[in-house]
Amino acid sequence: MKAIGSERLLFLGSSAVVRQIGEHLAEHPEIGLSAIGYLDDCQTSEAEFCGIPRMGCLTDLAEVVAKHHPDRIVLGMSERRGRMPVSALLEMRFSGIKIEDALTTYETTFGRICVRELRPSQLIFSAELGPRDKKVFWQSIYSFAIAVIAAIATAPIMLLVAVVIKMSSRGPVFFRQRRVGRNGSEFTLYKFRSMYANAEASTGAVWAVRDDPRITPVGRVLRKLRLDELPQFFNVIKGEMSIVGPRPERPEFVETLIQQIPYYRQRHCVKPGITGWAQINHKYGDTIEDTVRKLEFDLYYIKNLAPSLDVYIIFHTLKVMLLSRGAQ
């Protein structure tokens, strides 16, 4: 099934990124992009991949374009030096055909940035990469206003939660933990306690996992409804967090993740958020691969930071809370 008004894509190359795009487009025609075929080095070509037919060699570009009239040409060659048909691409670009890198198509298709294939130069020379000072300023203003209103509106709920926690298990009502904020600065994150007191006394800092045995019965309910996050409105009021942004991580983990994952440090160029683009797009996970996937969503959010995107994220977060799908 082809989406009405969809753009027809011609791929140059069959890199891993192109294959991911092709597979995703085949499964999601509603995106509005369809692949008509691909051209590649004739020495390594396949008849097709992900249902995308091979239409010839790179040298056949002009002929294929004249015959099939693609709306967009996507460059996904693993090796471009000396192989890319530069002259033909220039002619087509000036004729009005859109030409873009496969990583740009990946971003449009998946709503995230592919860090595995991303080159530092693409970030350094990008004219669109955020955050813009003006957008960050206005985000701080409306985040503060929303947090004040939300803290007042949810005060009765927070009082009730505090009483239930105090009556159900020993330990403090609030959970305080050091987290990494904007530009690597540390701050104290506030949450309602959902774990048993001194849960990490014998283990030290460890990642939370699904069905974590350290969580109290009341804590499971709080987490499912995300009520344990309510005290973070005070972090926003203090200017340490925003309503929307990458979720803040613990310093013990950040140092390790920076060493293991490219561009992880760059997610700290904006304030962390109570909710975020990664939280509404990726299911719960506690592996390095899950962290990489969330980073891809975080970098997409940073690049596209805007009030409209924040409104979209807040709306979907509220929908998750009302449908009780649980924290991610």
GUKEGU-945887 format. One record per residue (C-alpha): residue number from 0; residue in three letters; x, y, z. Coordinates in nm, 2 decimals. Example, Ala and Ser with C-alpha at 12.3 -4.5 7.8 and 13.67 -1.06 7.14 Angstrom:
+-----+------+--------+--------+--------+
! seq ! type !     c1 !     c2 !     c3 !
+-----+------+--------+--------+--------+
!   0 !  ALA !   1.23 !  -0.45 !   0.78 !
!   1 !  SER !   1.37 !  -0.11 !   0.71 !
+-----+------+--------+--------+--------+
***
This chain:
+-----+------+--------+--------+--------+
! seq ! type !     c1 !     c2 !     c3 !
+-----+------+--------+--------+--------+
!   0 !  MET !   0.00 !   0.00 !   0.00 !
!   1 !  LYS !   0.14 !   0.34 !  -0.10 !
!   2 !  ALA !   0.05 !   0.65 !   0.09 !
!   3 !  ILE !  -0.13 !   0.92 !  -0.10 !
!   4 !  GLY !   0.11 !   1.19 !  -0.21 !
!   5 !  SER !   0.42 !   0.99 !  -0.10 !
!   6 !  GLU !   0.76 !   1.09 !  -0.22 !
!   7 !  ARG !   0.95 !   0.83 !  -0.44 !
!   8 !  LEU !   1.30 !   0.76 !  -0.33 !
!   9 !  LEU !   1.60 !   0.64 !  -0.53 !
!  10 !  PHE !   1.89 !   0.51 !  -0.32 !
!  11 !  LEU !   2.25 !   0.53 !  -0.43 !
!  12 !  GLY !   2.43 !   0.25 !  -0.24 !
!  13 !  SER !   2.30 !  -0.02 !  -0.01 !
!  14 !  SER !   2.47 !   0.06 !   0.32 !
!  15 !  ALA !   2.34 !  -0.07 !   0.66 !
!  16 !  VAL !   2.16 !   0.26 !   0.71 !
!  17 !  VAL !   1.99 !   0.24 !   0.37 !
!  18 !  ARG !   1.87 !  -0.12 !   0.45 !
!  19 !  GLN !   1.72 !   0.00 !   0.78 !
!  20 !  ILE !   1.54 !   0.28 !   0.60 !
!  21 !  GLY !   1.41 !   0.04 !   0.33 !
!  22 !  GLU !   1.28 !  -0.21 !   0.59 !
!  23 !  HIS !   1.11 !   0.06 !   0.79 !
!  24 !  LEU !   0.95 !   0.22 !   0.49 !
!  25 !  ALA !   0.81 !  -0.12 !   0.37 !
!  26 !  GLU !   0.65 !  -0.17 !   0.72 !
!  27 !  HIS !   0.52 !   0.19 !   0.75 !
!  28 !  PRO !   0.38 !   0.32 !   0.42 !
!  29 !  GLU !   0.19 !   0.59 !   0.62 !
!  30 !  ILE !   0.52 !   0.78 !   0.66 !
!  31 !  GLY !   0.48 !   0.91 !   0.30 !
!  32 !  LEU !   0.80 !   0.78 !   0.15 !
!  33 !  SER !   0.84 !   0.49 !  -0.09 !
!  34 !  ALA !   1.15 !   0.33 !  -0.24 !
!  35 !  ILE !   1.15 !   0.28 !  -0.62 !
!  36 !  GLY !   1.49 !   0.11 !  -0.63 !
!  37 !  TYR !   1.86 !   0.14 !  -0.58 !
!  38 !  LEU !   2.18 !   0.18 !  -0.77 !
!  39 !  ASP !   2.51 !   0.04 !  -0.65 !
!  40 !  ASP !   2.86 !  -0.07 !  -0.74 !
!  41 !  CYS !   2.80 !  -0.35 !  -0.99 !
!  42 !  GLN !   3.07 !  -0.57 !  -0.83 !
!  43 !  THR !   2.88 !  -0.60 !  -0.50 !
!  44 !  SER !   2.52 !  -0.56 !  -0.60 !
!  45 !  GLU !   2.22 !  -0.78 !  -0.50 !
!  46 !  ALA !   1.91 !  -0.82 !  -0.71 !
!  47 !  GLU !   1.71 !  -0.66 !  -0.43 !
!  48 !  PHE !   1.71 !  -0.60 !  -0.06 !
!  49 !  CYS !   1.41 !  -0.53 !   0.17 !
!  50 !  GLY !   1.19 !  -0.56 !  -0.15 !
!  51 !  ILE !   1.38 !  -0.27 !  -0.31 !
!  52 !  PRO !   1.49 !  -0.37 !  -0.67 !
!  53 !  ARG !   1.83 !  -0.30 !  -0.81 !
!  54 !  MET !   1.79 !  -0.07 !  -1.11 !
!  55 !  GLY !   2.15 !  -0.07 !  -1.24 !
!  56 !  CYS !   2.49 !   0.06 !  -1.16 !
!  57 !  LEU !   2.59 !   0.41 !  -1.04 !
!  58 !  THR !   2.69 !   0.49 !  -1.39 !
!  59 !  ASP !   2.33 !   0.44 !  -1.50 !
!  60 !  LEU !   2.20 !   0.72 !  -1.27 !
!  61 !  ALA !   2.11 !   0.97 !  -1.54 !
!  62 !  GLU !   1.92 !   0.71 !  -1.74 !
!  63 !  VAL !   1.73 !   0.57 !  -1.44 !
!  64 !  VAL !   1.63 !   0.92 !  -1.32 !
!  65 !  ALA !   1.51 !   1.02 !  -1.67 !
!  66 !  LYS !   1.29 !   0.70 !  -1.69 !
!  67 !  HIS !   1.15 !   0.68 !  -1.33 !
!  68 !  HIS !   1.15 !   1.05 !  -1.22 !
!  69 !  PRO !   1.23 !   1.00 !  -0.84 !
!  70 !  ASP !   1.14 !   1.29 !  -0.61 !
!  71 !  ARG !   1.44 !   1.24 !  -0.39 !
!  72 !  ILE !   1.79 !   1.08 !  -0.43 !
!  73 !  VAL !   1.93 !   0.93 !  -0.11 !
!  74 !  LEU !   2.31 !   0.88 !  -0.09 !
!  75 !  GLY !   2.38 !   0.57 !   0.11 !
!  76 !  MET !   2.72 !   0.45 !  -0.03 !
!  77 !  SER !   2.95 !   0.29 !   0.22 !
!  78 !  GLU !   3.25 !   0.43 !   0.03 !
!  79 !  ARG !   3.21 !   0.75 !  -0.18 !
!  80 !  ARG !   3.56 !   0.85 !  -0.26 !
!  81 !  GLY !   3.61 !   0.82 !  -0.64 !
!  82 !  ARG !   3.27 !   0.65 !  -0.69 !
!  83 !  MET !   3.01 !   0.91 !  -0.64 !
!  84 !  PRO !   2.87 !   1.04 !  -0.97 !
!  85 !  VAL !   2.92 !   1.41 !  -0.87 !
!  86 !  SER !   2.86 !   1.57 !  -1.21 !
!  87 !  ALA !   2.53 !   1.38 !  -1.26 !
!  88 !  LEU !   2.41 !   1.47 !  -0.91 !
!  89 !  LEU !   2.49 !   1.83 !  -0.97 !
!  90 !  GLU !   2.28 !   1.84 !  -1.28 !
!  91 !  MET !   1.99 !   1.67 !  -1.11 !
!  92 !  ARG !   2.01 !   1.90 !  -0.81 !
!  93 !  PHE !   1.99 !   2.21 !  -1.03 !
!  94 !  SER !   1.70 !   2.05 !  -1.21 !
!  95 !  GLY !   1.50 !   2.05 !  -0.89 !
!  96 !  ILE !   1.55 !   1.69 !  -0.76 !
!  97 !  LYS !   1.61 !   1.68 !  -0.39 !
!  98 !  ILE !   1.94 !   1.50 !  -0.29 !
!  99 !  GLU !   2.02 !   1.41 !   0.07 !
! 100 !  ASP !   2.25 !   1.19 !   0.28 !
! 101 !  ALA !   2.10 !   0.87 !   0.40 !
! 102 !  LEU !   2.15 !   0.99 !   0.76 !
! 103 !  THR !   1.91 !   1.27 !   0.69 !
! 104 !  THR !   1.65 !   1.03 !   0.55 !
! 105 !  TYR !   1.71 !   0.81 !   0.85 !
! 106 !  GLU !   1.63 !   1.10 !   1.08 !
! 107 !  THR !   1.31 !   1.18 !   0.90 !
! 108 !  THR !   1.20 !   0.82 !   0.89 !
! 109 !  PHE !   1.28 !   0.71 !   1.25 !
! 110 !  GLY !   1.26 !   1.04 !   1.44 !
! 111 !  ARG !   1.61 !   0.99 !   1.57 !
! 112 !  ILE !   1.97 !   1.04 !   1.47 !
! 113 !  CYS !   2.18 !   0.74 !   1.39 !
! 114 !  VAL !   2.49 !   0.77 !   1.61 !
! 115 !  ARG !   2.66 !   0.46 !   1.48 !
! 116 !  GLU !   2.71 !   0.61 !   1.14 !
! 117 !  LEU !   2.73 !   0.98 !   1.24 !
! 118 !  ARG !   3.06 !   1.16 !   1.17 !
! 119 !  PRO !   3.18 !   1.44 !   1.39 !
! 120 !  SER !   3.21 !   1.67 !   1.09 !
! 121 !  GLN !   2.83 !   1.64 !   1.02 !
! 122 !  LEU !   2.77 !   1.79 !   1.37 !
! 123 !  ILE !   3.04 !   2.05 !   1.35 !
! 124 !  PHE !   2.93 !   2.19 !   1.01 !
! 125 !  SER !   2.55 !   2.14 !   1.06 !
! 126 !  ALA !   2.36 !   2.46 !   1.03 !
! 127 !  GLU !   2.05 !   2.32 !   1.19 !
! 128 !  LEU !   2.19 !   2.15 !   1.50 !
! 129 !  GLY !   2.06 !   2.31 !   1.82 !
! 130 !  PRO !   2.02 !   2.42 !   2.08 !
! 131 !  ARG !   1.94 !   2.78 !   1.98 !
! 132 !  ASP !   1.98 !   3.02 !   2.27 !
! 133 !  LYS !   1.65 !   3.19 !   2.20 !
! 134 !  LYS !   1.46 !   2.86 !   2.20 !
! 135 !  VAL !   1.64 !   2.75 !   2.52 !
! 136 !  PHE !   1.55 !   3.08 !   2.69 !
! 137 !  TRP !   1.18 !   3.05 !   2.60 !
! 138 !  GLN !   1.17 !   2.69 !   2.71 !
! 139 !  SER !   1.30 !   2.80 !   3.05 !
! 140 !  ILE !   1.02 !   3.05 !   3.08 !
! 141 !  TYR !   0.73 !   2.82 !   2.99 !
! 142 !  SER !   0.88 !   2.53 !   3.18 !
! 143 !  PHE !   0.90 !   2.74 !   3.49 !
! 144 !  ALA !   0.53 !   2.86 !   3.44 !
! 145 !  ILE !   0.41 !   2.50 !   3.38 !
! 146 !  ALA !   0.60 !   2.37 !   3.68 !
! 147 !  VAL !   0.45 !   2.63 !   3.92 !
! 148 !  ILE !   0.10 !   2.57 !   3.80 !
! 149 !  ALA !   0.15 !   2.19 !   3.81 !
! 150 !  ALA !   0.30 !   2.20 !   4.16 !
! 151 !  ILE !   0.00 !   2.39 !   4.29 !
! 152 !  ALA !  -0.25 !   2.18 !   4.11 !
! 153 !  THR !  -0.10 !   1.85 !   4.23 !
! 154 !  ALA !  -0.02 !   1.96 !   4.59 !
! 155 !  PRO !  -0.32 !   1.76 !   4.73 !
! 156 !  ILE !  -0.20 !   1.45 !   4.54 !
! 157 !  MET !   0.16 !   1.49 !   4.66 !
! 158 !  LEU !   0.03 !   1.52 !   5.02 !
! 159 !  LEU !  -0.17 !   1.20 !   4.99 !
! 160 !  VAL !   0.13 !   1.02 !   4.83 !
! 161 !  ALA !   0.36 !   1.14 !   5.11 !
! 162 !  VAL !   0.12 !   1.00 !   5.37 !
! 163 !  VAL !   0.08 !   0.66 !   5.20 !
! 164 !  ILE !   0.46 !   0.62 !   5.16 !
! 165 !  LYS !   0.52 !   0.71 !   5.53 !
! 166 !  MET !   0.26 !   0.46 !   5.64 !
! 167 !  SER !   0.36 !   0.17 !   5.41 !
! 168 !  SER !   0.73 !   0.14 !   5.47 !
! 169 !  ARG !   1.02 !   0.27 !   5.68 !
! 170 !  GLY !   1.23 !   0.55 !   5.54 !
! 171 !  PRO !   1.20 !   0.91 !   5.42 !
! 172 !  VAL !   0.92 !   1.02 !   5.20 !
! 173 !  PHE !   1.14 !   1.18 !   4.94 !
! 174 !  PHE !   1.42 !   1.02 !   4.75 !
! 175 !  ARG !   1.72 !   1.25 !   4.67 !
! 176 !  GLN !   1.99 !   1.15 !   4.42 !
! 177 !  ARG !   2.27 !   1.33 !   4.24 !
! 178 !  ARG !   2.21 !   1.36 !   3.87 !
! 179 !  VAL !   2.40 !   1.52 !   3.58 !
! 180 !  GLY !   2.24 !   1.84 !   3.43 !
! 181 !  ARG !   2.32 !   2.09 !   3.16 !
! 182 !  ASN !   2.69 !   2.12 !   3.07 !
! 183 !  GLY !   2.78 !   1.84 !   3.31 !
! 184 !  SER !   2.68 !   2.02 !   3.63 !
! 185 !  GLU !   2.54 !   1.81 !   3.90 !
! 186 !  PHE !   2.22 !   1.87 !   4.10 !
! 187 !  THR !   2.00 !   1.69 !   4.35 !
! 188 !  LEU !   1.69 !   1.52 !   4.19 !
! 189 !  TYR !   1.38 !   1.49 !   4.40 !
! 190 !  LYS !   1.13 !   1.20 !   4.37 !
! 191 !  PHE !   0.89 !   1.02 !   4.60 !
! 192 !  ARG !   1.07 !   0.72 !   4.74 !
! 193 !  SER !   0.95 !   0.41 !   4.55 !
! 194 !  MET !   1.22 !   0.17 !   4.68 !
! 195 !  TYR !   1.30 !   0.02 !   5.02 !
! 196 !  ALA !   1.52 !   0.24 !   5.24 !
! 197 !  ASN !   1.90 !   0.19 !   5.18 !
! 198 !  ALA !   1.82 !  -0.03 !   4.87 !
! 199 !  GLU !   2.18 !   0.02 !   4.74 !
! 200 !  ALA !   2.36 !  -0.01 !   5.07 !
! 201 !  SER !   2.52 !  -0.34 !   4.98 !
! 202 !  THR !   2.54 !  -0.31 !   4.60 !
! 203 !  GLY !   2.63 !   0.05 !   4.53 !
! 204 !  ALA !   2.50 !   0.23 !   4.23 !
! 205 !  VAL !   2.32 !   0.00 !   3.99 !
! 206 !  TRP !   2.08 !   0.05 !   3.71 !
! 207 !  ALA !   1.71 !   0.00 !   3.78 !
! 208 !  VAL !   1.57 !  -0.31 !   3.60 !
! 209 !  ARG !   1.23 !  -0.42 !   3.50 !
! 210 !  ASP !   1.05 !  -0.59 !   3.80 !
! 211 !  ASP !   1.32 !  -0.45 !   4.03 !
! 212 !  PRO !   1.30 !  -0.63 !   4.37 !
! 213 !  ARG !   1.41 !  -0.31 !   4.55 !
! 214 !  ILE !   1.08 !  -0.14 !   4.47 !
! 215 !  THR !   0.81 !  -0.15 !   4.73 !
! 216 !  PRO !   0.45 !  -0.25 !   4.65 !
! 217 !  VAL !   0.34 !   0.11 !   4.69 !
! 218 !  GLY !   0.64 !   0.22 !   4.48 !
! 219 !  ARG !   0.52 !   0.00 !   4.19 !
! 220 !  VAL !   0.19 !   0.18 !   4.18 !
! 221 !  LEU !   0.36 !   0.52 !   4.20 !
! 222 !  ARG !   0.59 !   0.43 !   3.91 !
! 223 !  LYS !   0.31 !   0.29 !   3.70 !
! 224 !  LEU !   0.12 !   0.61 !   3.74 !
! 225 !  ARG !   0.44 !   0.82 !   3.73 !
! 226 !  LEU !   0.34 !   0.99 !   4.06 !
! 227 !  ASP !   0.69 !   0.94 !   4.19 !
! 228 !  GLU !   0.81 !   1.20 !   3.94 !
! 229 !  LEU !   0.59 !   1.48 !   4.08 !
! 230 !  PRO !   0.85 !   1.64 !   4.31 !
! 231 !  GLN !   1.06 !   1.71 !   4.00 !
! 232 !  PHE !   0.84 !   2.01 !   3.94 !
! 233 !  PHE !   1.05 !   2.17 !   4.21 !
! 234 !  ASN !   1.37 !   2.09 !   4.02 !
! 235 !  VAL !   1.22 !   2.28 !   3.73 !
! 236 !  ILE !   1.12 !   2.57 !   3.95 !
! 237 !  LYS !   1.48 !   2.59 !   4.07 !
! 238 !  GLY !   1.61 !   2.60 !   3.71 !
! 239 !  GLU !   1.79 !   2.27 !   3.72 !
! 240 !  MET !   1.55 !   2.09 !   3.48 !
! 241 !  SER !   1.29 !   2.15 !   3.21 !
! 242 !  ILE !   0.95 !   1.99 !   3.17 !
! 243 !  VAL !   1.09 !   1.83 !   2.85 !
! 244 !  GLY !   1.44 !   1.72 !   2.78 !
! 245 !  PRO !   1.67 !   1.42 !   2.80 !
! 246 !  ARG !   1.63 !   1.23 !   3.12 !
! 247 !  PRO !   1.91 !   1.30 !   3.37 !
! 248 !  GLU !   2.15 !   1.02 !   3.45 !
! 249 !  ARG !   2.36 !   0.95 !   3.76 !
! 250 !  PRO !   2.72 !   1.07 !   3.76 !
! 251 !  GLU !   2.85 !   0.72 !   3.83 !
! 252 !  PHE !   2.69 !   0.60 !   3.50 !
! 253 !  VAL !   2.76 !   0.91 !   3.29 !
! 254 !  GLU !   3.13 !   0.87 !   3.31 !
! 255 !  THR !   3.11 !   0.51 !   3.19 !
! 256 !  LEU !   2.86 !   0.59 !   2.91 !
! 257 !  ILE !   3.07 !   0.87 !   2.77 !
! 258 !  GLN !   3.35 !   0.63 !   2.73 !
! 259 !  GLN !   3.13 !   0.36 !   2.57 !
! 260 !  ILE !   2.89 !   0.56 !   2.35 !
! 261 !  PRO !   2.99 !   0.82 !   2.09 !
! 262 !  TYR !   2.82 !   1.16 !   2.14 !
! 263 !  TYR !   2.68 !   1.07 !   2.48 !
! 264 !  ARG !   2.84 !   1.38 !   2.63 !
! 265 !  GLN !   2.65 !   1.60 !   2.38 !
! 266 !  ARG !   2.31 !   1.52 !   2.53 !
! 267 !  HIS !   2.40 !   1.75 !   2.83 !
! 268 !  CYS !   2.40 !   2.06 !   2.62 !
! 269 !  VAL !   2.04 !   2.12 !   2.73 !
! 270 !  LYS !   1.86 !   2.09 !   3.06 !
! 271 !  PRO !   1.74 !   1.74 !   3.15 !
! 272 !  GLY !   1.36 !   1.70 !   3.15 !
! 273 !  ILE !   1.09 !   1.52 !   3.35 !
! 274 !  THR !   0.98 !   1.36 !   3.03 !
! 275 !  GLY !   1.13 !   1.35 !   2.68 !
! 276 !  TRP !   1.12 !   1.24 !   2.32 !
! 277 !  ALA !   1.30 !   0.92 !   2.41 !
! 278 !  GLN !   1.05 !   0.84 !   2.68 !
! 279 !  ILE !   0.75 !   0.85 !   2.45 !
! 280 !  ASN !   0.92 !   0.67 !   2.16 !
! 281 !  HIS !   1.12 !   0.39 !   2.32 !
! 282 !  LYS !   1.01 !   0.12 !   2.56 !
! 283 !  TYR !   1.18 !   0.05 !   2.89 !
! 284 !  GLY !   1.52 !  -0.10 !   2.86 !
! 285 !  ASP !   1.83 !  -0.14 !   3.07 !
! 286 !  THR !   2.10 !  -0.24 !   2.82 !
! 287 !  ILE !   2.37 !  -0.04 !   2.64 !
! 288 !  GLU !   2.18 !  -0.08 !   2.32 !
! 289 !  ASP !   1.87 !   0.07 !   2.48 !
! 290 !  THR !   2.08 !   0.36 !   2.60 !
! 291 !  VAL !   2.22 !   0.41 !   2.25 !
! 292 !  ARG !   1.87 !   0.41 !   2.11 !
! 293 !  LYS !   1.75 !   0.67 !   2.37 !
! 294 !  LEU !   2.05 !   0.88 !   2.29 !
! 295 !  GLU !   1.95 !   0.89 !   1.92 !
! 296 !  PHE !   1.61 !   1.02 !   2.02 !
! 297 !  ASP !   1.77 !   1.27 !   2.26 !
! 298 !  LEU !   2.00 !   1.41 !   1.99 !
! 299 !  TYR !   1.70 !   1.44 !   1.75 !
! 300 !  TYR !   1.51 !   1.63 !   2.02 !
! 301 !  ILE !   1.81 !   1.87 !   2.08 !
! 302 !  LYS !   1.84 !   1.94 !   1.71 !
! 303 !  ASN !   1.47 !   2.00 !   1.67 !
! 304 !  LEU !   1.40 !   2.17 !   2.01 !
! 305 !  ALA !   1.08 !   2.38 !   1.98 !
! 306 !  PRO !   0.77 !   2.47 !   2.18 !
! 307 !  SER !   0.55 !   2.27 !   1.93 !
! 308 !  LEU !   0.76 !   1.96 !   1.99 !
! 309 !  ASP !   0.75 !   2.01 !   2.37 !
! 310 !  VAL !   0.37 !   2.03 !   2.35 !
! 311 !  TYR !   0.35 !   1.71 !   2.15 !
! 312 !  ILE !   0.57 !   1.53 !   2.40 !
! 313 !  ILE !   0.38 !   1.66 !   2.70 !
! 314 !  PHE !   0.05 !   1.55 !   2.54 !
! 315 !  HIS !   0.17 !   1.20 !   2.48 !
! 316 !  THR !   0.32 !   1.18 !   2.83 !
! 317 !  LEU !  -0.02 !   1.27 !   2.98 !
! 318 !  LYS !  -0.18 !   1.01 !   2.75 !
! 319 !  VAL !   0.06 !   0.74 !   2.88 !
! 320 !  MET !  -0.01 !   0.84 !   3.24 !
! 321 !  LEU !  -0.39 !   0.83 !   3.19 !
! 322 !  LEU !  -0.37 !   0.49 !   3.02 !
! 323 !  SER !  -0.14 !   0.37 !   3.30 !
! 324 !  ARG !   0.12 !   0.22 !   3.06 !
! 325 !  GLY !   0.40 !   0.28 !   3.31 !
! 326 !  ALA !   0.72 !   0.47 !   3.31 !
! 327 !  GLN !   0.98 !   0.41 !   3.04 !
+-----+------+--------+--------+--------+
***
